[in-house]
Amino acid sequence: MSVMDSETENRFVALETKLAYMEDFMEKLQEEAVAQSRQIEILRKENQILADRYKELLENTDVPNRRPPHY
């Protein structure tokens, strides 16, 4: 009976070890997802600022519709 208990204990230890690694991985994955979410939000804001500036430049710049001099 002690062989079975030892084998069962080894299996539990293996499962607990595997679970600990999975929990650590999930925590790191969550941290990375949060960091990427923050970065995406920053990039969206920067993109909106650039898009607004571009629209403003288009509205305020009077570009003639003619061929460039090198043609």
Predicted model as a PDB file, atoms N, CA, C, CB and O in Angstrom, pLDDT in the B-factor column:
MODEL        1                                                                  
ATOM      1  N   MET A   1       0.813  -1.196   0.000  1.00 51.00           N  
ATOM      2  CA  MET A   1       0.000   0.000   0.000  1.00 51.00           C  
ATOM      3  C   MET A   1       0.858   1.263   0.000  1.00 51.00           C  
ATOM      4  CB  MET A   1      -0.926  -0.004   1.196  1.00 51.00           C  
ATOM      5  O   MET A   1       0.426   2.290  -0.523  1.00 51.00           O  
ATOM      6  N   SER A   2       2.050   1.215   0.567  1.00 59.00           N  
ATOM      7  CA  SER A   2       2.901   2.393   0.623  1.00 59.00           C  
ATOM      8  C   SER A   2       3.426   2.789  -0.757  1.00 59.00           C  
ATOM      9  CB  SER A   2       4.060   2.146   1.564  1.00 59.00           C  
ATOM     10  O   SER A   2       3.697   3.965  -0.997  1.00 59.00           O  
ATOM     11  N   VAL A   3       3.571   1.818  -1.669  1.00 64.00           N  
ATOM     12  CA  VAL A   3       3.995   2.120  -3.036  1.00 64.00           C  
ATOM     13  C   VAL A   3       2.936   2.969  -3.723  1.00 64.00           C  
ATOM     14  CB  VAL A   3       4.254   0.819  -3.837  1.00 64.00           C  
ATOM     15  O   VAL A   3       3.259   3.942  -4.405  1.00 64.00           O  
ATOM     16  N   MET A   4       1.679   2.604  -3.546  1.00 70.00           N  
ATOM     17  CA  MET A   4       0.585   3.354  -4.138  1.00 70.00           C  
ATOM     18  C   MET A   4       0.527   4.766  -3.542  1.00 70.00           C  
ATOM     19  CB  MET A   4      -0.753   2.617  -3.922  1.00 70.00           C  
ATOM     20  O   MET A   4       0.295   5.731  -4.270  1.00 70.00           O  
ATOM     21  N   ASP A   5       0.730   4.894  -2.253  1.00 92.00           N  
ATOM     22  CA  ASP A   5       0.712   6.203  -1.612  1.00 92.00           C  
ATOM     23  C   ASP A   5       1.854   7.071  -2.126  1.00 92.00           C  
ATOM     24  CB  ASP A   5       0.802   6.056  -0.088  1.00 92.00           C  
ATOM     25  O   ASP A   5       1.664   8.261  -2.378  1.00 92.00           O  
ATOM     26  N   SER A   6       3.017   6.494  -2.282  1.00 92.00           N  
ATOM     27  CA  SER A   6       4.177   7.222  -2.785  1.00 92.00           C  
ATOM     28  C   SER A   6       3.943   7.654  -4.235  1.00 92.00           C  
ATOM     29  CB  SER A   6       5.451   6.352  -2.679  1.00 92.00           C  
ATOM     30  O   SER A   6       4.260   8.782  -4.615  1.00 92.00           O  
ATOM     31  N   GLU A   7       3.388   6.750  -5.033  1.00 92.00           N  
ATOM     32  CA  GLU A   7       3.097   7.079  -6.433  1.00 92.00           C  
ATOM     33  C   GLU A   7       2.046   8.176  -6.524  1.00 92.00           C  
ATOM     34  CB  GLU A   7       2.622   5.830  -7.194  1.00 92.00           C  
ATOM     35  O   GLU A   7       2.171   9.099  -7.329  1.00 92.00           O  
ATOM     36  N   THR A   8       1.021   8.073  -5.707  1.00 94.00           N  
ATOM     37  CA  THR A   8      -0.028   9.091  -5.688  1.00 94.00           C  
ATOM     38  C   THR A   8       0.540  10.434  -5.250  1.00 94.00           C  
ATOM     39  CB  THR A   8      -1.176   8.669  -4.755  1.00 94.00           C  
ATOM     40  O   THR A   8       0.206  11.472  -5.821  1.00 94.00           O  
ATOM     41  N   GLU A   9       1.392  10.410  -4.245  1.00 94.00           N  
ATOM     42  CA  GLU A   9       2.014  11.646  -3.768  1.00 94.00           C  
ATOM     43  C   GLU A   9       2.880  12.270  -4.861  1.00 94.00           C  
ATOM     44  CB  GLU A   9       2.860  11.375  -2.509  1.00 94.00           C  
ATOM     45  O   GLU A   9       2.852  13.486  -5.049  1.00 94.00           O  
ATOM     46  N   ASN A  10       3.637  11.464  -5.571  1.00 94.00           N  
ATOM     47  CA  ASN A  10       4.476  11.962  -6.668  1.00 94.00           C  
ATOM     48  C   ASN A  10       3.627  12.596  -7.764  1.00 94.00           C  
ATOM     49  CB  ASN A  10       5.325  10.822  -7.255  1.00 94.00           C  
ATOM     50  O   ASN A  10       3.997  13.618  -8.342  1.00 94.00           O  
ATOM     51  N   ARG A  11       2.482  11.975  -8.040  1.00 95.00           N  
ATOM     52  CA  ARG A  11       1.596  12.534  -9.062  1.00 95.00           C  
ATOM     53  C   ARG A  11       1.024  13.876  -8.607  1.00 95.00           C  
ATOM     54  CB  ARG A  11       0.453  11.549  -9.382  1.00 95.00           C  
ATOM     55  O   ARG A  11       0.931  14.820  -9.391  1.00 95.00           O  
ATOM     56  N   PHE A  12       0.645  13.947  -7.333  1.00 95.00           N  
ATOM     57  CA  PHE A  12       0.138  15.215  -6.812  1.00 95.00           C  
ATOM     58  C   PHE A  12       1.208  16.311  -6.855  1.00 95.00           C  
ATOM     59  CB  PHE A  12      -0.364  15.030  -5.380  1.00 95.00           C  
ATOM     60  O   PHE A  12       0.924  17.452  -7.218  1.00 95.00           O  
ATOM     61  N   VAL A  13       2.417  15.958  -6.486  1.00 96.00           N  
ATOM     62  CA  VAL A  13       3.527  16.918  -6.534  1.00 96.00           C  
ATOM     63  C   VAL A  13       3.740  17.391  -7.968  1.00 96.00           C  
ATOM     64  CB  VAL A  13       4.831  16.286  -5.972  1.00 96.00           C  
ATOM     65  O   VAL A  13       3.944  18.580  -8.212  1.00 96.00           O  
ATOM     66  N   ALA A  14       3.693  16.464  -8.907  1.00 97.00           N  
ATOM     67  CA  ALA A  14       3.865  16.824 -10.322  1.00 97.00           C  
ATOM     68  C   ALA A  14       2.741  17.756 -10.773  1.00 97.00           C  
ATOM     69  CB  ALA A  14       3.897  15.552 -11.211  1.00 97.00           C  
ATOM     70  O   ALA A  14       2.987  18.734 -11.479  1.00 97.00           O  
ATOM     71  N   LEU A  15       1.513  17.453 -10.365  1.00 97.00           N  
ATOM     72  CA  LEU A  15       0.378  18.310 -10.738  1.00 97.00           C  
ATOM     73  C   LEU A  15       0.483  19.687 -10.088  1.00 97.00           C  
ATOM     74  CB  LEU A  15      -0.948  17.645 -10.337  1.00 97.00           C  
ATOM     75  O   LEU A  15       0.194  20.697 -10.730  1.00 97.00           O  
ATOM     76  N   GLU A  16       0.890  19.737  -8.836  1.00 97.00           N  
ATOM     77  CA  GLU A  16       1.046  21.019  -8.146  1.00 97.00           C  
ATOM     78  C   GLU A  16       2.144  21.851  -8.794  1.00 97.00           C  
ATOM     79  CB  GLU A  16       1.360  20.797  -6.659  1.00 97.00           C  
ATOM     80  O   GLU A  16       2.018  23.069  -8.924  1.00 97.00           O  
ATOM     81  N   THR A  17       3.212  21.189  -9.194  1.00 98.00           N  
ATOM     82  CA  THR A  17       4.306  21.892  -9.869  1.00 98.00           C  
ATOM     83  C   THR A  17       3.831  22.462 -11.199  1.00 98.00           C  
ATOM     84  CB  THR A  17       5.505  20.948 -10.090  1.00 98.00           C  
ATOM     85  O   THR A  17       4.099  23.616 -11.532  1.00 98.00           O  
ATOM     86  N   LYS A  18       3.130  21.639 -11.937  1.00 98.00           N  
ATOM     87  CA  LYS A  18       2.599  22.078 -13.232  1.00 98.00           C  
ATOM     88  C   LYS A  18       1.628  23.246 -13.045  1.00 98.00           C  
ATOM     89  CB  LYS A  18       1.892  20.905 -13.956  1.00 98.00           C  
ATOM     90  O   LYS A  18       1.659  24.211 -13.809  1.00 98.00           O  
ATOM     91  N   LEU A  19       0.777  23.158 -12.039  1.00 98.00           N  
ATOM     92  CA  LEU A  19      -0.176  24.229 -11.747  1.00 98.00           C  
ATOM     93  C   LEU A  19       0.547  25.523 -11.366  1.00 98.00           C  
ATOM     94  CB  LEU A  19      -1.126  23.803 -10.617  1.00 98.00           C  
ATOM     95  O   LEU A  19       0.132  26.610 -11.770  1.00 98.00           O  
ATOM     96  N   ALA A  20       1.614  25.408 -10.599  1.00 98.00           N  
ATOM     97  CA  ALA A  20       2.376  26.595 -10.206  1.00 98.00           C  
ATOM     98  C   ALA A  20       2.981  27.283 -11.431  1.00 98.00           C  
ATOM     99  CB  ALA A  20       3.485  26.216  -9.208  1.00 98.00           C  
ATOM    100  O   ALA A  20       2.950  28.509 -11.541  1.00 98.00           O  
ATOM    101  N   TYR A  21       3.531  26.485 -12.348  1.00 98.00           N  
ATOM    102  CA  TYR A  21       4.085  27.059 -13.581  1.00 98.00           C  
ATOM    103  C   TYR A  21       2.987  27.707 -14.432  1.00 98.00           C  
ATOM    104  CB  TYR A  21       4.813  25.969 -14.398  1.00 98.00           C  
ATOM    105  O   TYR A  21       3.199  28.771 -15.013  1.00 98.00           O  
ATOM    106  N   MET A  22       1.836  27.079 -14.504  1.00 98.00           N  
ATOM    107  CA  MET A  22       0.728  27.627 -15.288  1.00 98.00           C  
ATOM    108  C   MET A  22       0.213  28.925 -14.668  1.00 98.00           C  
ATOM    109  CB  MET A  22      -0.414  26.601 -15.395  1.00 98.00           C  
ATOM    110  O   MET A  22      -0.103  29.869 -15.392  1.00 98.00           O  
ATOM    111  N   GLU A  23       0.125  28.984 -13.345  1.00 98.00           N  
ATOM    112  CA  GLU A  23      -0.308  30.208 -12.670  1.00 98.00           C  
ATOM    113  C   GLU A  23       0.671  31.337 -12.931  1.00 98.00           C  
ATOM    114  CB  GLU A  23      -0.454  29.974 -11.163  1.00 98.00           C  
ATOM    115  O   GLU A  23       0.262  32.470 -13.184  1.00 98.00           O  
ATOM    116  N   ASP A  24       1.976  31.032 -12.871  1.00 98.00           N  
ATOM    117  CA  ASP A  24       2.998  32.035 -13.149  1.00 98.00           C  
ATOM    118  C   ASP A  24       2.889  32.522 -14.591  1.00 98.00           C  
ATOM    119  CB  ASP A  24       4.401  31.465 -12.882  1.00 98.00           C  
ATOM    120  O   ASP A  24       2.973  33.722 -14.856  1.00 98.00           O  
ATOM    121  N   PHE A  25       2.703  31.593 -15.512  1.00 98.00           N  
ATOM    122  CA  PHE A  25       2.559  31.952 -16.924  1.00 98.00           C  
ATOM    123  C   PHE A  25       1.337  32.843 -17.143  1.00 98.00           C  
ATOM    124  CB  PHE A  25       2.453  30.688 -17.788  1.00 98.00           C  
ATOM    125  O   PHE A  25       1.406  33.836 -17.868  1.00 98.00           O  
ATOM    126  N   MET A  26       0.225  32.483 -16.515  1.00 98.00           N  
ATOM    127  CA  MET A  26      -1.001  33.269 -16.671  1.00 98.00           C  
ATOM    128  C   MET A  26      -0.818  34.681 -16.104  1.00 98.00           C  
ATOM    129  CB  MET A  26      -2.185  32.564 -15.974  1.00 98.00           C  
ATOM    130  O   MET A  26      -1.316  35.647 -16.682  1.00 98.00           O  
ATOM    131  N   GLU A  27      -0.121  34.806 -14.997  1.00 98.00           N  
ATOM    132  CA  GLU A  27       0.134  36.129 -14.407  1.00 98.00           C  
ATOM    133  C   GLU A  27       0.979  36.979 -15.349  1.00 98.00           C  
ATOM    134  CB  GLU A  27       0.840  35.991 -13.038  1.00 98.00           C  
ATOM    135  O   GLU A  27       0.685  38.155 -15.566  1.00 98.00           O  
ATOM    136  N   LYS A  28       2.028  36.381 -15.908  1.00 98.00           N  
ATOM    137  CA  LYS A  28       2.883  37.113 -16.852  1.00 98.00           C  
ATOM    138  C   LYS A  28       2.108  37.491 -18.112  1.00 98.00           C  
ATOM    139  CB  LYS A  28       4.118  36.271 -17.227  1.00 98.00           C  
ATOM    140  O   LYS A  28       2.274  38.588 -18.644  1.00 98.00           O  
ATOM    141  N   LEU A  29       1.267  36.582 -18.582  1.00 98.00           N  
ATOM    142  CA  LEU A  29       0.455  36.852 -19.762  1.00 98.00           C  
ATOM    143  C   LEU A  29      -0.514  38.004 -19.501  1.00 98.00           C  
ATOM    144  CB  LEU A  29      -0.316  35.592 -20.182  1.00 98.00           C  
ATOM    145  O   LEU A  29      -0.710  38.865 -20.359  1.00 98.00           O  
ATOM    146  N   GLN A  30      -1.117  38.015 -18.317  1.00 98.00           N  
ATOM    147  CA  GLN A  30      -2.033  39.099 -17.949  1.00 98.00           C  
ATOM    148  C   GLN A  30      -1.291  40.436 -17.885  1.00 98.00           C  
ATOM    149  CB  GLN A  30      -2.708  38.798 -16.592  1.00 98.00           C  
ATOM    150  O   GLN A  30      -1.796  41.448 -18.371  1.00 98.00           O  
ATOM    151  N   GLU A  31      -0.107  40.444 -17.294  1.00 98.00           N  
ATOM    152  CA  GLU A  31       0.689  41.672 -17.225  1.00 98.00           C  
ATOM    153  C   GLU A  31       1.021  42.184 -18.620  1.00 98.00           C  
ATOM    154  CB  GLU A  31       1.981  41.431 -16.430  1.00 98.00           C  
ATOM    155  O   GLU A  31       0.948  43.385 -18.879  1.00 98.00           O  
ATOM    156  N   GLU A  32       1.382  41.284 -19.507  1.00 98.00           N  
ATOM    157  CA  GLU A  32       1.713  41.670 -20.886  1.00 98.00           C  
ATOM    158  C   GLU A  32       0.488  42.218 -21.611  1.00 98.00           C  
ATOM    159  CB  GLU A  32       2.285  40.470 -21.660  1.00 98.00           C  
ATOM    160  O   GLU A  32       0.587  43.195 -22.353  1.00 98.00           O  
ATOM    161  N   ALA A  33      -0.659  41.591 -21.397  1.00 98.00           N  
ATOM    162  CA  ALA A  33      -1.892  42.063 -22.028  1.00 98.00           C  
ATOM    163  C   ALA A  33      -2.254  43.464 -21.543  1.00 98.00           C  
ATOM    164  CB  ALA A  33      -3.045  41.090 -21.741  1.00 98.00           C  
ATOM    165  O   ALA A  33      -2.688  44.301 -22.334  1.00 98.00           O  
ATOM    166  N   VAL A  34      -2.082  43.721 -20.261  1.00 98.00           N  
ATOM    167  CA  VAL A  34      -2.365  45.049 -19.709  1.00 98.00           C  
ATOM    168  C   VAL A  34      -1.397  46.077 -20.287  1.00 98.00           C  
ATOM    169  CB  VAL A  34      -2.272  45.031 -18.165  1.00 98.00           C  
ATOM    170  O   VAL A  34      -1.810  47.175 -20.663  1.00 98.00           O  
ATOM    171  N   ALA A  35      -0.115  45.730 -20.359  1.00 98.00           N  
ATOM    172  CA  ALA A  35       0.880  46.645 -20.919  1.00 98.00           C  
ATOM    173  C   ALA A  35       0.574  46.950 -22.386  1.00 98.00           C  
ATOM    174  CB  ALA A  35       2.293  46.050 -20.783  1.00 98.00           C  
ATOM    175  O   ALA A  35       0.675  48.100 -22.814  1.00 98.00           O  
ATOM    176  N   GLN A  36       0.207  45.941 -23.143  1.00 98.00           N  
ATOM    177  CA  GLN A  36      -0.121  46.160 -24.554  1.00 98.00           C  
ATOM    178  C   GLN A  36      -1.381  46.994 -24.705  1.00 98.00           C  
ATOM    179  CB  GLN A  36      -0.293  44.827 -25.274  1.00 98.00           C  
ATOM    180  O   GLN A  36      -1.477  47.816 -25.616  1.00 98.00           O  
ATOM    181  N   SER A  37      -2.335  46.792 -23.830  1.00 98.00           N  
ATOM    182  CA  SER A  37      -3.564  47.582 -23.868  1.00 98.00           C  
ATOM    183  C   SER A  37      -3.259  49.054 -23.633  1.00 98.00           C  
ATOM    184  CB  SER A  37      -4.569  47.074 -22.822  1.00 98.00           C  
ATOM    185  O   SER A  37      -3.804  49.926 -24.309  1.00 98.00           O  
ATOM    186  N   ARG A  38      -2.387  49.322 -22.676  1.00 98.00           N  
ATOM    187  CA  ARG A  38      -1.971  50.710 -22.410  1.00 98.00           C  
ATOM    188  C   ARG A  38      -1.271  51.312 -23.627  1.00 98.00           C  
ATOM    189  CB  ARG A  38      -1.037  50.770 -21.182  1.00 98.00           C  
ATOM    190  O   ARG A  38      -1.542  52.450 -24.013  1.00 98.00           O  
ATOM    191  N   GLN A  39      -0.371  50.536 -24.223  1.00 98.00           N  
ATOM    192  CA  GLN A  39       0.360  51.018 -25.391  1.00 98.00           C  
ATOM    193  C   GLN A  39      -0.583  51.278 -26.561  1.00 98.00           C  
ATOM    194  CB  GLN A  39       1.437  50.012 -25.797  1.00 98.00           C  
ATOM    195  O   GLN A  39      -0.413  52.266 -27.277  1.00 98.00           O  
ATOM    196  N   ILE A  40      -1.554  50.426 -26.765  1.00 98.00           N  
ATOM    197  CA  ILE A  40      -2.531  50.620 -27.837  1.00 98.00           C  
ATOM    198  C   ILE A  40      -3.316  51.906 -27.601  1.00 98.00           C  
ATOM    199  CB  ILE A  40      -3.492  49.411 -27.931  1.00 98.00           C  
ATOM    200  O   ILE A  40      -3.567  52.658 -28.543  1.00 98.00           O  
ATOM    201  N   GLU A  41      -3.703  52.165 -26.365  1.00 98.00           N  
ATOM    202  CA  GLU A  41      -4.444  53.388 -26.064  1.00 98.00           C  
ATOM    203  C   GLU A  41      -3.598  54.623 -26.348  1.00 98.00           C  
ATOM    204  CB  GLU A  41      -4.902  53.389 -24.602  1.00 98.00           C  
ATOM    205  O   GLU A  41      -4.100  55.605 -26.896  1.00 98.00           O  
ATOM    206  N   ILE A  42      -2.329  54.584 -25.984  1.00 98.00           N  
ATOM    207  CA  ILE A  42      -1.414  55.704 -26.277  1.00 98.00           C  
ATOM    208  C   ILE A  42      -1.309  55.909 -27.791  1.00 98.00           C  
ATOM    209  CB  ILE A  42       0.001  55.440 -25.667  1.00 98.00           C  
ATOM    210  O   ILE A  42      -1.382  57.040 -28.273  1.00 98.00           O  
ATOM    211  N   LEU A  43      -1.139  54.823 -28.532  1.00 98.00           N  
ATOM    212  CA  LEU A  43      -1.008  54.920 -29.984  1.00 98.00           C  
ATOM    213  C   LEU A  43      -2.296  55.438 -30.633  1.00 98.00           C  
ATOM    214  CB  LEU A  43      -0.639  53.557 -30.570  1.00 98.00           C  
ATOM    215  O   LEU A  43      -2.240  56.187 -31.609  1.00 98.00           O  
ATOM    216  N   ARG A  44      -3.446  55.045 -30.100  1.00 98.00           N  
ATOM    217  CA  ARG A  44      -4.713  55.554 -30.636  1.00 98.00           C  
ATOM    218  C   ARG A  44      -4.814  57.061 -30.441  1.00 98.00           C  
ATOM    219  CB  ARG A  44      -5.907  54.854 -29.963  1.00 98.00           C  
ATOM    220  O   ARG A  44      -5.234  57.787 -31.343  1.00 98.00           O  
ATOM    221  N   LYS A  45      -4.424  57.526 -29.256  1.00 98.00           N  
ATOM    222  CA  LYS A  45      -4.473  58.967 -28.991  1.00 98.00           C  
ATOM    223  C   LYS A  45      -3.511  59.720 -29.914  1.00 98.00           C  
ATOM    224  CB  LYS A  45      -4.129  59.257 -27.513  1.00 98.00           C  
ATOM    225  O   LYS A  45      -3.863  60.761 -30.468  1.00 98.00           O  
ATOM    226  N   GLU A  46      -2.297  59.188 -30.075  1.00 98.00           N  
ATOM    227  CA  GLU A  46      -1.327  59.824 -30.971  1.00 98.00           C  
ATOM    228  C   GLU A  46      -1.843  59.831 -32.406  1.00 98.00           C  
ATOM    229  CB  GLU A  46       0.033  59.101 -30.900  1.00 98.00           C  
ATOM    230  O   GLU A  46      -1.691  60.824 -33.118  1.00 98.00           O  
ATOM    231  N   ASN A  47      -2.446  58.741 -32.827  1.00 98.00           N  
ATOM    232  CA  ASN A  47      -3.002  58.647 -34.170  1.00 98.00           C  
ATOM    233  C   ASN A  47      -4.102  59.688 -34.372  1.00 98.00           C  
ATOM    234  CB  ASN A  47      -3.550  57.234 -34.426  1.00 98.00           C  
ATOM    235  O   ASN A  47      -4.173  60.320 -35.426  1.00 98.00           O  
ATOM    236  N   GLN A  48      -4.949  59.866 -33.381  1.00 98.00           N  
ATOM    237  CA  GLN A  48      -6.026  60.848 -33.485  1.00 98.00           C  
ATOM    238  C   GLN A  48      -5.466  62.265 -33.573  1.00 98.00           C  
ATOM    239  CB  GLN A  48      -6.976  60.730 -32.288  1.00 98.00           C  
ATOM    240  O   GLN A  48      -5.959  63.088 -34.343  1.00 98.00           O  
ATOM    241  N   ILE A  49      -4.433  62.541 -32.778  1.00 97.00           N  
ATOM    242  CA  ILE A  49      -3.793  63.858 -32.824  1.00 97.00           C  
ATOM    243  C   ILE A  49      -3.216  64.104 -34.215  1.00 97.00           C  
ATOM    244  CB  ILE A  49      -2.681  63.970 -31.747  1.00 97.00           C  
ATOM    245  O   ILE A  49      -3.409  65.178 -34.786  1.00 97.00           O  
ATOM    246  N   LEU A  50      -2.512  63.120 -34.761  1.00 97.00           N  
ATOM    247  CA  LEU A  50      -1.924  63.274 -36.100  1.00 97.00           C  
ATOM    248  C   LEU A  50      -3.000  63.422 -37.174  1.00 97.00           C  
ATOM    249  CB  LEU A  50      -1.027  62.074 -36.427  1.00 97.00           C  
ATOM    250  O   LEU A  50      -2.847  64.219 -38.099  1.00 97.00           O  
ATOM    251  N   ALA A  51      -4.076  62.667 -37.058  1.00 96.00           N  
ATOM    252  CA  ALA A  51      -5.166  62.772 -38.031  1.00 96.00           C  
ATOM    253  C   ALA A  51      -5.805  64.154 -37.966  1.00 96.00           C  
ATOM    254  CB  ALA A  51      -6.227  61.682 -37.782  1.00 96.00           C  
ATOM    255  O   ALA A  51      -6.134  64.738 -38.999  1.00 96.00           O  
ATOM    256  N   ASP A  52      -5.983  64.679 -36.750  1.00 95.00           N  
ATOM    257  CA  ASP A  52      -6.545  66.030 -36.603  1.00 95.00           C  
ATOM    258  C   ASP A  52      -5.615  67.080 -37.197  1.00 95.00           C  
ATOM    259  CB  ASP A  52      -6.811  66.344 -35.122  1.00 95.00           C  
ATOM    260  O   ASP A  52      -6.068  68.008 -37.868  1.00 95.00           O  
ATOM    261  N   ARG A  53      -4.326  66.937 -36.953  1.00 94.00           N  
ATOM    262  CA  ARG A  53      -3.361  67.890 -37.521  1.00 94.00           C  
ATOM    263  C   ARG A  53      -3.351  67.821 -39.045  1.00 94.00           C  
ATOM    264  CB  ARG A  53      -1.950  67.616 -36.975  1.00 94.00           C  
ATOM    265  O   ARG A  53      -3.269  68.849 -39.718  1.00 94.00           O  
ATOM    266  N   TYR A  54      -3.433  66.615 -39.583  1.00 92.00           N  
ATOM    267  CA  TYR A  54      -3.447  66.446 -41.031  1.00 92.00           C  
ATOM    268  C   TYR A  54      -4.671  67.118 -41.644  1.00 92.00           C  
ATOM    269  CB  TYR A  54      -3.422  64.959 -41.397  1.00 92.00           C  
ATOM    270  O   TYR A  54      -4.566  67.809 -42.657  1.00 92.00           O  
ATOM    271  N   LYS A  55      -5.833  66.910 -41.023  1.00 92.00           N  
ATOM    272  CA  LYS A  55      -7.048  67.563 -41.519  1.00 92.00           C  
ATOM    273  C   LYS A  55      -6.919  69.075 -41.449  1.00 92.00           C  
ATOM    274  CB  LYS A  55      -8.271  67.104 -40.720  1.00 92.00           C  
ATOM    275  O   LYS A  55      -7.343  69.786 -42.360  1.00 92.00           O  
ATOM    276  N   GLU A  56      -6.339  69.556 -40.374  1.00 89.00           N  
ATOM    277  CA  GLU A  56      -6.143  71.000 -40.219  1.00 89.00           C  
ATOM    278  C   GLU A  56      -5.222  71.545 -41.298  1.00 89.00           C  
ATOM    279  CB  GLU A  56      -5.573  71.319 -38.835  1.00 89.00           C  
ATOM    280  O   GLU A  56      -5.480  72.611 -41.859  1.00 89.00           O  
ATOM    281  N   LEU A  57      -4.148  70.817 -41.591  1.00 87.00           N  
ATOM    282  CA  LEU A  57      -3.232  71.255 -42.650  1.00 87.00           C  
ATOM    283  C   LEU A  57      -3.919  71.262 -44.011  1.00 87.00           C  
ATOM    284  CB  LEU A  57      -1.998  70.350 -42.696  1.00 87.00           C  
ATOM    285  O   LEU A  57      -3.715  72.177 -44.808  1.00 87.00           O  
ATOM    286  N   LEU A  58      -4.725  70.251 -44.272  1.00 86.00           N  
ATOM    287  CA  LEU A  58      -5.433  70.216 -45.548  1.00 86.00           C  
ATOM    288  C   LEU A  58      -6.401  71.386 -45.685  1.00 86.00           C  
ATOM    289  CB  LEU A  58      -6.184  68.900 -45.696  1.00 86.00           C  
ATOM    290  O   LEU A  58      -6.555  71.945 -46.771  1.00 86.00           O  
ATOM    291  N   GLU A  59      -7.042  71.748 -44.603  1.00 85.00           N  
ATOM    292  CA  GLU A  59      -8.009  72.851 -44.635  1.00 85.00           C  
ATOM    293  C   GLU A  59      -7.322  74.211 -44.764  1.00 85.00           C  
ATOM    294  CB  GLU A  59      -8.873  72.828 -43.376  1.00 85.00           C  
ATOM    295  O   GLU A  59      -7.865  75.128 -45.380  1.00 85.00           O  
ATOM    296  N   ASN A  60      -6.131  74.338 -44.184  1.00 82.00           N  
ATOM    297  CA  ASN A  60      -5.458  75.646 -44.142  1.00 82.00           C  
ATOM    298  C   ASN A  60      -4.434  75.844 -45.248  1.00 82.00           C  
ATOM    299  CB  ASN A  60      -4.781  75.824 -42.818  1.00 82.00           C  
ATOM    300  O   ASN A  60      -3.928  76.953 -45.412  1.00 82.00           O  
ATOM    301  N   THR A  61      -4.120  74.829 -45.994  1.00 73.00           N  
ATOM    302  CA  THR A  61      -3.109  74.947 -47.041  1.00 73.00           C  
ATOM    303  C   THR A  61      -3.807  75.033 -48.390  1.00 73.00           C  
ATOM    304  CB  THR A  61      -2.117  73.747 -47.005  1.00 73.00           C  
ATOM    305  O   THR A  61      -4.643  74.201 -48.742  1.00 73.00           O  
ATOM    306  N   ASP A  62      -3.432  76.072 -49.131  1.00 69.00           N  
ATOM    307  CA  ASP A  62      -4.002  76.240 -50.464  1.00 69.00           C  
ATOM    308  C   ASP A  62      -2.982  75.718 -51.475  1.00 69.00           C  
ATOM    309  CB  ASP A  62      -4.373  77.745 -50.748  1.00 69.00           C  
ATOM    310  O   ASP A  62      -2.059  76.437 -51.857  1.00 69.00           O  
ATOM    311  N   VAL A  63      -3.149  74.478 -51.904  1.00 62.00           N  
ATOM    312  CA  VAL A  63      -2.227  73.843 -52.839  1.00 62.00           C  
ATOM    313  C   VAL A  63      -2.824  73.945 -54.234  1.00 62.00           C  
ATOM    314  CB  VAL A  63      -1.953  72.352 -52.450  1.00 62.00           C  
ATOM    315  O   VAL A  63      -3.931  73.466 -54.477  1.00 62.00           O  
ATOM    316  N   PRO A  64      -2.091  74.570 -55.150  1.00 65.00           N  
ATOM    317  CA  PRO A  64      -2.608  74.658 -56.514  1.00 65.00           C  
ATOM    318  C   PRO A  64      -2.612  73.292 -57.180  1.00 65.00           C  
ATOM    319  CB  PRO A  64      -1.780  75.645 -57.340  1.00 65.00           C  
ATOM    320  O   PRO A  64      -1.741  72.458 -56.929  1.00 65.00           O  
ATOM    321  N   ASN A  65      -3.597  73.079 -58.026  1.00 71.00           N  
ATOM    322  CA  ASN A  65      -3.718  71.816 -58.730  1.00 71.00           C  
ATOM    323  C   ASN A  65      -3.023  71.940 -60.079  1.00 71.00           C  
ATOM    324  CB  ASN A  65      -5.208  71.411 -58.903  1.00 71.00           C  
ATOM    325  O   ASN A  65      -3.668  72.155 -61.106  1.00 71.00           O  
ATOM    326  N   ARG A  66      -1.715  71.805 -60.065  1.00 70.00           N  
ATOM    327  CA  ARG A  66      -0.937  71.903 -61.300  1.00 70.00           C  
ATOM    328  C   ARG A  66       0.228  70.929 -61.258  1.00 70.00           C  
ATOM    329  CB  ARG A  66      -0.427  73.342 -61.517  1.00 70.00           C  
ATOM    330  O   ARG A  66       0.561  70.379 -60.208  1.00 70.00           O  
ATOM    331  N   ARG A  67       0.844  70.726 -62.423  1.00 76.00           N  
ATOM    332  CA  ARG A  67       1.973  69.814 -62.502  1.00 76.00           C  
ATOM    333  C   ARG A  67       3.199  70.408 -61.827  1.00 76.00           C  
ATOM    334  CB  ARG A  67       2.283  69.477 -63.953  1.00 76.00           C  
ATOM    335  O   ARG A  67       3.407  71.620 -61.868  1.00 76.00           O  
ATOM    336  N   PRO A  68       4.011  69.559 -61.205  1.00 72.00           N  
ATOM    337  CA  PRO A  68       5.269  70.048 -60.647  1.00 72.00           C  
ATOM    338  C   PRO A  68       6.197  70.512 -61.769  1.00 72.00           C  
ATOM    339  CB  PRO A  68       5.951  68.950 -59.799  1.00 72.00           C  
ATOM    340  O   PRO A  68       6.034  70.102 -62.919  1.00 72.00           O  
ATOM    341  N   PRO A  69       7.159  71.355 -61.445  1.00 74.00           N  
ATOM    342  CA  PRO A  69       8.037  71.927 -62.479  1.00 74.00           C  
ATOM    343  C   PRO A  69       8.886  70.897 -63.225  1.00 74.00           C  
ATOM    344  CB  PRO A  69       8.945  72.940 -61.852  1.00 74.00           C  
ATOM    345  O   PRO A  69       9.330  71.180 -64.338  1.00 74.00           O  
ATOM    346  N   HIS A  70       9.123  69.746 -62.671  1.00 76.00           N  
ATOM    347  CA  HIS A  70       9.993  68.772 -63.363  1.00 76.00           C  
ATOM    348  C   HIS A  70       9.272  68.033 -64.489  1.00 76.00           C  
ATOM    349  CB  HIS A  70      10.536  67.757 -62.364  1.00 76.00           C  
ATOM    350  O   HIS A  70       9.907  67.222 -65.164  1.00 76.00           O  
ATOM    351  N   TYR A  71       7.983  68.270 -64.729  1.00 66.00           N  
ATOM    352  CA  TYR A  71       7.285  67.616 -65.834  1.00 66.00           C  
ATOM    353  C   TYR A  71       7.445  68.365 -67.121  1.00 66.00           C  
ATOM    354  CB  TYR A  71       5.829  67.466 -65.523  1.00 66.00           C  
ATOM    355  O   TYR A  71       6.916  67.944 -68.150  1.00 66.00           O  
TER     356      TYR A  71                                                      
ENDMDL                                                                          
END                                                                             
